Amino acid sequence: MTRMPPKPPSRPAKVSLLKYMMLFRADLLSSQPERLYRAWMAEFRTPFFRSYLLNDARLIKTVLKERPDDFPKSGRISEGLRPLLGNSVFLTNGEVWKQQRRIIDPAFEGGRLRDTFPAMRDAGAATVARLQRMADAPVEIEAEASHAAADVIFRTLFSIPIEHEVAGRVFEEFRDYQRSQPILNIGAFLKLPKWMPRFHRRRTKASAKMIRGLIKQLTDERMAEIEAGTAPDDLATKIMTTRDPETGETLSAADMVDQVAIFFLAGHETSASALAWTLYLMAIFPEWQEKVAQEAQVLGECDFKVMKRLKVSRDVFRESLRLYPPVPMMVRESTCPERFRERDIPVGSQMVLSPWHLHRHQRLWDNPDGFDPTRWETENGRQCARDAYMPFSEGPRVCTGAGFAMVEGPLLLSMILKQFRIEAVGPEPVPVAYLTVRSKDGIWLRLTPR
């Protein structure tokens, strides 16, 4: 009998505008009609704007790679995150965004990944030790993956573990923020004038204010260490001391709070989603679990070079990112009249680039809903990897931390499976979209020491 990953959310044949808005606000994955998993392009009209889903590789290339300045990031979805992220690189456009990337990108270059590897490895060891205390009992693995991912972020960014008082408080406050933050902000949906209120929930704003205050404490302390010449050589120091090669400017203290907020959101929330789903897939595909565990025997007092030897783990992680991309959709806005696939695209239209649909597209992938890490060695897999795979986006706005994530994910996966056999317990998880793709009621596993 062929086993499959958890069924995708229900795919309604057709929905009305009102029902779509209600479903979208509750969970955007469940609101997507079946036809979108076969369409090259689809139009969706509302009284406020037009939206176009693009699954055509040529159009995706146009929007993300060839003419990104003509399709800036839309505020309709990201507006809901502004209380936390402020003017971060995730939300900005144009020259402000370009300057931010010129300063931030050097911190995540290949050489810097090698420098951060010991901190990732230490976070992995701490995760294994934490899980050992939970062995042989049901564990909600999304919560533990979140803890591990937050530990990685604080160790690599500020050289402090999650047990540090401020780091721990940021993590706890972020859990409250995540539970209170809807994916859709009504003010942004209507695209109200800037002077009108945005209808952010009171609890959301309070959590965001607390998180930003704690981050400011960390960045102020780091700035003082930089000025005193005692700062550790980590990502925060690198970013705060890098000058824009064109202007000579560095990020201000206020700018740094915005950027650390997105590093924590993107680096913690997305990594936790990816690791949790990968562990679940290993639980229901034990033959792949054993392959990863066997490969993981190369781990020990390892250094960065060991990553070249974790090929199975990397292919498994890539396949998990295909089935459960942490960021299911990205939205750009057209600033020029366009004509795509014989349709006129008005200025101000929302261009939706959806890894969730693209990665499961029925006319592109062999066995699109199935779990098959060997696909990356097939002709279809290699073609789709070029044209239909974008868990970290593409083009100039590709995620700064993509390389970071592709070290962290396979490494933590290998470290965990080297020590534990895992099996699924409880109900089959149902993927839904919160800030990232998570399970509706958690992912429950039992870990048994090997």
Disulfide bonds with the S-S distance in Angstrom:
none
